[in-house]
Amino acid sequence: MTTNATTVAAYAAPAAHAPLERTTVPRRAVGAHDVLIEIKYAGICHSDIHQARDGWGEGIFPMVPGHEIAGIVTETGPGVTRFRVGDRVGVGCFVDSCRECAYCRQGLEQYCVQGGTGTYNSLDRNGEPTYGGYSSHIVVDENYTLRVPEGIGLAEAAPLLCAGITLYSPLAHWKAGPGKKVAIVGLGGLGHMGVKIARALGAEVTVLSQSLRKREDGLKLGADDFRATSDPRTFTDLADTFDLVISTVSAPLDFDAYLGLVRTDGALVNVGAPEEPVKISLFSLIGGRKTLAGSMIGGIAETQEMLDFCAEHGLGAEIEVIDADRINEAYERVIASDVRYRFVIDASTI
């Protein structure tokens, strides 16, 4: 592929709820501050399914999902200073932001006042739709591109660009570490990285899962304890225990019950995003000066910090690599929680 190429191979959903199919999509020419990335691996995130099926609102179709991208730089624009051809790089959930608001200036581009430009299902500054990582190549501004350290394989690194940073950011913000008790709700694509990162930060980690089916996995990943939320005794035994509870599930929870697990001045943070509204009694917060919060991925600097941290501690995602023609099958398996713990597409098969 050269600077003048305008189309690349991809897998796209032609309409909401439609199966993904092989096609081609346009890519812009490499600009002064752009890098052209040959995608090697792209993770499948549950949010890909939500968006491809209009679960979070009306999407832009055809849609090429994928915001967990790892690959190699094959060309750089004349003004690029951060990367060279051959560098191992990643792209996460957004590829641009206003760069001028207070949040962008603080390195919190994910909370850009004007709204960031999503890696897919978004419109860029020229009003053109963006297409994500289920493709052979992507062109990205160097300022929104991450360096993947040598200590992580590209396939294992791809899910870190969403799942990894989605858990690292709240764990860092709420200061998980030695002396802190952390609970991770759900042991899936997000939750398994939460266990790994929280343990590496030095926290005492408990997994809260619907059943004990994944208990052995949870303990191997670094959890100190594993409890079933289907057992009412869990909420009695662990009442007033945790400094931080992070929910990774995308289904409504009984928030009053989960807040009962949080200590005074502790926090229940949501990174999973149910499609439907949830209910809560404010007395669950008032009684212990507790915080119910949300967190969304991380900024560029924090995402790089996360990648460096994971490389230093030998952390990568637990993955199942698939060929692109199995994407639709993988979607159904994700919905059925039949993956341990993240599907990653081999982009050479697109």
C-alpha positions as CSV (number, residue, x, y, z in Angstrom):
1,M,0.0,0.0,0.0
2,T,1.3,3.5,-0.9
3,T,0.4,7.0,0.0
4,N,-2.0,7.3,-2.9
5,A,-4.0,4.2,-2.2
6,T,-7.6,5.0,-1.4
7,T,-9.2,1.6,-0.5
8,V,-8.3,-1.2,1.8
9,A,-9.8,-4.6,2.6
10,A,-12.2,-4.7,5.5
11,Y,-15.0,-6.5,7.2
12,A,-18.1,-4.3,7.6
13,A,-21.7,-4.5,8.9
14,P,-23.7,-3.1,5.9
15,A,-26.7,-2.3,8.2
16,A,-27.7,-2.6,11.8
17,H,-28.0,-6.2,12.9
18,A,-26.7,-7.5,9.5
19,P,-23.8,-10.0,9.5
20,L,-20.4,-8.5,8.8
21,E,-19.0,-9.2,5.4
22,R,-15.8,-8.6,3.5
23,T,-15.6,-5.4,1.5
24,T,-13.4,-2.4,0.9
25,V,-13.4,1.0,2.5
26,P,-11.6,4.3,1.7
27,R,-8.5,5.5,3.6
28,R,-7.3,9.1,3.4
29,A,-3.9,9.8,1.9
30,V,-1.1,10.0,4.5
31,G,-0.9,13.6,5.7
32,A,2.0,15.6,7.1
33,H,1.5,14.2,10.6
34,D,-0.1,10.9,9.8
35,V,1.2,7.3,10.0
36,L,0.1,4.5,7.8
37,I,-0.3,1.3,9.9
38,E,-0.5,-2.2,8.5
39,I,-2.9,-3.8,11.0
40,K,-1.7,-7.1,12.3
41,Y,-4.3,-7.8,15.0
42,A,-7.7,-6.3,16.0
43,G,-9.5,-7.2,19.1
44,I,-13.3,-7.8,19.3
45,C,-14.8,-5.7,22.0
46,H,-18.4,-6.0,23.2
47,S,-18.9,-2.4,22.3
48,D,-18.3,-3.4,18.7
49,I,-21.4,-5.5,18.9
50,H,-23.5,-2.8,20.7
51,Q,-22.7,-0.4,17.9
52,A,-23.0,-2.7,15.0
53,R,-26.5,-3.6,16.3
54,D,-27.6,0.0,17.1
55,G,-27.6,-0.8,20.8
56,W,-26.2,2.6,21.8
57,G,-28.1,4.6,19.2
58,E,-28.3,4.9,15.5
59,G,-25.0,3.9,13.9
60,I,-23.2,5.0,10.7
61,F,-23.3,2.2,8.0
62,P,-21.6,0.5,6.5
63,M,-19.7,0.1,9.8
64,V,-16.2,-1.3,10.2
65,P,-15.8,-1.9,13.9
66,G,-12.6,-2.3,15.8
67,H,-10.8,0.0,18.3
68,E,-8.3,-2.4,19.6
69,I,-5.6,-2.2,16.9
70,A,-2.0,-3.3,16.9
71,G,0.3,-3.2,13.9
72,I,3.4,-1.9,12.2
73,V,4.1,1.6,10.8
74,T,4.7,1.3,7.0
75,E,4.8,5.0,6.1
76,T,5.1,8.3,7.8
77,G,4.1,11.8,6.8
78,P,6.9,14.4,6.3
79,G,6.1,16.1,9.6
80,V,6.0,13.0,11.8
81,T,8.5,13.0,14.7
82,R,7.2,10.3,17.0
83,F,7.4,7.2,14.8
84,R,9.4,5.6,12.1
85,V,8.7,2.9,9.6
86,G,8.8,-0.5,11.3
87,D,7.7,0.7,14.7
88,R,5.2,-1.4,16.6
89,V,2.1,0.7,17.3
90,G,-1.5,0.7,18.6
91,V,-4.7,2.6,18.1
92,G,-7.4,2.8,20.7
93,C,-11.0,4.1,20.8
94,F,-10.5,7.5,19.3
95,V,-8.3,9.0,16.6
96,D,-8.8,12.8,17.2
97,S,-10.2,15.4,19.5
98,C,-10.6,19.1,19.5
99,R,-7.1,19.5,21.1
100,E,-8.2,22.9,22.6
101,C,-10.6,22.3,25.4
102,A,-9.5,22.1,29.0
103,Y,-9.8,18.3,29.0
104,C,-7.7,17.9,25.9
105,R,-5.0,20.2,27.3
106,Q,-5.0,18.0,30.5
107,G,-4.5,14.8,28.5
108,L,-8.1,13.8,29.1
109,E,-9.0,13.6,25.4
110,Q,-11.5,10.9,26.1
111,Y,-13.7,13.6,27.8
112,C,-13.2,16.2,25.0
113,V,-16.0,18.9,25.3
114,Q,-16.6,18.8,21.6
115,G,-16.5,15.0,21.5
116,G,-13.6,13.0,20.2
117,T,-13.5,11.3,16.9
118,G,-14.2,7.7,17.3
119,T,-11.9,5.2,15.6
120,Y,-15.1,3.9,13.9
121,N,-18.8,4.9,13.8
122,S,-17.9,8.5,13.9
123,L,-17.3,11.5,11.6
124,D,-13.9,13.1,11.2
125,R,-13.2,16.8,10.9
126,N,-14.1,16.7,7.2
127,G,-17.4,15.0,7.9
128,E,-16.3,11.7,6.5
129,P,-17.1,8.5,8.4
130,T,-14.3,6.7,10.2
131,Y,-13.7,3.0,9.7
132,G,-12.1,0.8,12.4
133,G,-9.6,-2.0,12.9
134,Y,-11.4,-4.9,11.1
135,S,-9.3,-3.9,8.1
136,S,-5.8,-4.3,6.6
137,H,-4.6,-0.7,7.1
138,I,-5.5,2.5,8.8
139,V,-4.2,6.1,8.6
140,V,-3.9,7.9,12.0
141,D,-2.5,11.1,13.3
142,E,0.8,10.5,15.1
143,N,-0.6,12.3,18.2
144,Y,-3.3,9.6,18.6
145,T,-1.1,6.7,18.0
146,L,0.5,4.6,20.8
147,R,3.8,2.8,20.9
148,V,3.6,-0.9,21.8
149,P,6.6,-1.8,23.9
150,E,8.7,-4.9,22.9
151,G,7.7,-6.7,26.1
152,I,4.2,-7.4,24.8
153,G,3.2,-9.5,21.7
154,L,1.1,-7.5,19.2
155,A,-1.8,-10.0,19.4
156,E,-1.9,-9.8,23.2
157,A,-1.4,-6.0,23.1
158,A,-4.4,-5.3,20.8
159,P,-7.1,-5.7,23.6
160,L,-5.1,-3.4,25.9
161,L,-6.0,-0.5,23.7
162,C,-9.6,-0.7,25.0
163,A,-9.9,-3.4,27.7
164,G,-6.6,-2.6,29.3
165,I,-7.0,1.1,29.5
166,T,-10.6,0.9,30.5
167,L,-9.6,-0.9,33.7
168,Y,-6.2,0.8,34.2
169,S,-7.7,4.3,34.3
170,P,-10.1,3.8,37.2
171,L,-7.7,1.7,39.1
172,A,-5.1,4.4,38.8
173,H,-7.5,7.3,39.4
174,W,-9.0,5.7,42.6
175,K,-5.4,4.7,43.7
176,A,-5.7,1.0,43.8
177,G,-2.5,-0.4,45.4
178,P,-1.0,-1.9,48.6
179,G,-3.5,-1.8,51.5
180,K,-6.5,-1.4,49.2
181,K,-9.2,-4.0,48.6
182,V,-10.6,-4.1,45.1
183,A,-13.4,-6.1,43.6
184,I,-13.8,-6.7,39.9
185,V,-17.4,-7.5,38.9
186,G,-17.4,-9.8,35.9
187,L,-14.5,-11.9,34.6
188,G,-14.7,-11.3,30.9
189,G,-12.7,-9.4,28.3
190,L,-12.6,-6.3,30.6
191,G,-12.6,-8.0,34.0
192,H,-9.7,-10.3,33.4
193,M,-7.5,-7.3,32.6
194,G,-8.8,-5.6,35.8
195,V,-7.7,-8.6,37.9
196,K,-4.2,-8.6,36.3
197,I,-3.7,-4.9,36.6
198,A,-5.1,-4.5,40.1
199,R,-2.8,-7.3,41.3
200,A,0.2,-5.8,39.6
201,L,-0.6,-2.5,41.3
202,G,-0.4,-4.3,44.7
203,A,-4.1,-4.4,45.6
204,E,-5.9,-7.3,47.3
205,V,-8.3,-8.5,44.5
206,T,-11.7,-10.3,44.6
207,V,-13.6,-11.4,41.6
208,L,-17.4,-11.2,41.8
209,S,-19.0,-13.4,39.1
210,Q,-22.4,-14.9,38.6
211,S,-21.1,-18.3,39.3
212,L,-18.0,-20.1,40.4
213,R,-17.5,-21.5,36.9
214,K,-14.4,-19.3,36.2
215,R,-13.0,-19.5,39.7
216,E,-9.8,-21.4,38.8
217,D,-9.1,-18.9,36.0
218,G,-9.7,-15.9,38.3
219,L,-7.2,-17.3,40.9
220,K,-4.6,-18.0,38.2
221,L,-5.0,-14.5,36.8
222,G,-4.1,-13.1,40.3
223,A,-7.3,-12.8,42.3
224,D,-7.1,-13.5,46.0
225,D,-10.7,-14.5,46.3
226,F,-13.6,-15.4,44.0
227,R,-17.2,-15.2,45.0
228,A,-20.5,-16.0,43.2
229,T,-23.0,-13.1,43.1
230,S,-25.8,-15.6,42.7
231,D,-25.2,-16.6,46.3
232,P,-26.9,-14.1,48.7
233,R,-24.3,-14.9,51.3
234,T,-21.7,-13.1,49.2
235,F,-23.4,-9.8,49.9
236,T,-23.6,-10.6,53.6
237,D,-20.1,-11.9,54.0
238,L,-18.5,-9.1,52.0
239,A,-20.6,-6.2,53.3
240,D,-18.6,-3.0,53.9
241,T,-15.4,-4.6,52.6
242,F,-14.1,-2.9,49.5
243,D,-12.4,0.4,48.9
244,L,-13.1,0.1,45.2
245,V,-15.6,-2.0,43.2
246,I,-15.3,-1.9,39.4
247,S,-18.3,-3.2,37.4
248,T,-17.4,-4.4,33.9
249,V,-20.8,-5.9,33.0
250,S,-23.0,-4.5,30.4
251,A,-26.3,-5.6,32.1
252,P,-28.2,-3.7,34.8
253,L,-27.1,-4.6,38.3
254,D,-28.8,-4.3,41.7
255,F,-26.7,-1.2,42.5
256,D,-28.0,-1.0,46.1
257,A,-26.7,-4.5,46.7
258,Y,-23.3,-3.8,45.2
259,L,-23.0,-0.5,47.1
260,G,-23.5,-2.5,50.2
261,L,-20.1,-4.1,49.5
262,V,-18.4,-0.7,49.5
263,R,-16.7,0.8,52.5
264,T,-17.4,4.3,53.8
265,D,-15.7,6.7,51.4
266,G,-15.3,3.9,48.8
267,A,-16.4,3.9,45.2
268,L,-18.4,1.7,42.9
269,V,-17.2,2.6,39.4
270,N,-18.9,1.5,36.2
271,V,-17.0,0.8,33.0
272,G,-19.6,-1.6,31.5
273,A,-22.5,0.3,29.7
274,P,-25.9,-1.4,29.8
275,E,-28.2,-0.4,27.0
276,E,-31.1,0.2,29.4
277,P,-31.4,2.6,32.4
278,V,-30.7,1.5,35.9
279,K,-32.3,2.2,39.3
280,I,-30.7,3.1,42.6
281,S,-31.8,4.3,46.0
282,L,-29.8,7.3,47.1
283,F,-29.7,6.1,50.6
284,S,-27.2,3.5,49.4
285,L,-24.8,6.4,48.8
286,I,-25.7,8.7,51.7
287,G,-25.2,6.1,54.4
288,G,-21.5,5.7,53.9
289,R,-20.5,8.8,51.9
290,K,-20.0,6.5,49.0
291,T,-19.4,7.3,45.4
292,L,-21.2,5.9,42.3
293,A,-19.1,6.8,39.3
294,G,-18.3,6.0,35.7
295,S,-15.0,5.9,33.8
296,M,-14.3,5.8,30.1
297,I,-11.1,4.5,28.6
298,G,-8.1,7.0,29.1
299,G,-6.3,9.8,27.4
300,I,-3.4,9.3,25.1
301,A,-0.7,9.8,27.8
302,E,-2.4,7.5,30.2
303,T,-2.9,4.8,27.6
304,Q,0.8,4.9,26.8
305,E,1.5,4.7,30.6
306,M,-0.8,1.6,30.7
307,L,1.1,0.0,27.8
308,D,4.4,0.6,29.5
309,F,3.1,-0.7,32.8
310,C,1.8,-3.9,31.2
311,A,5.1,-4.4,29.4
312,E,7.0,-3.9,32.6
313,H,4.9,-6.4,34.5
314,G,4.5,-8.9,31.6
315,L,0.8,-8.4,31.3
316,G,-1.1,-9.1,28.1
317,A,-4.7,-10.1,27.3
318,E,-5.8,-13.7,27.4
319,I,-6.8,-14.2,23.8
320,E,-8.2,-16.5,21.1
321,V,-6.9,-15.5,17.7
322,I,-9.4,-16.1,14.9
323,D,-9.5,-15.6,11.1
324,A,-11.7,-12.8,9.9
325,D,-14.4,-15.2,8.4
326,R,-15.2,-16.2,12.0
327,I,-16.2,-12.7,13.1
328,N,-19.9,-13.3,13.1
329,E,-19.5,-16.5,15.0
330,A,-17.3,-14.7,17.5
331,Y,-20.0,-12.1,18.1
332,E,-22.5,-14.7,19.1
333,R,-19.9,-16.3,21.4
334,V,-19.1,-13.0,23.0
335,I,-22.8,-12.5,23.8
336,A,-22.9,-16.0,25.2
337,S,-19.8,-15.3,27.3
338,D,-18.1,-18.2,25.5
339,V,-14.6,-16.7,25.2
340,R,-11.6,-16.7,27.5
341,Y,-11.1,-13.8,27.3
342,R,-10.8,-11.7,24.2
343,F,-11.2,-12.6,20.5
344,V,-8.5,-11.1,18.3
345,I,-8.7,-11.1,14.6
346,D,-5.6,-12.0,12.5
347,A,-5.8,-9.1,10.1
348,S,-3.8,-11.0,7.5
349,T,-7.0,-13.0,6.9
350,I,-9.1,-10.0,6.0
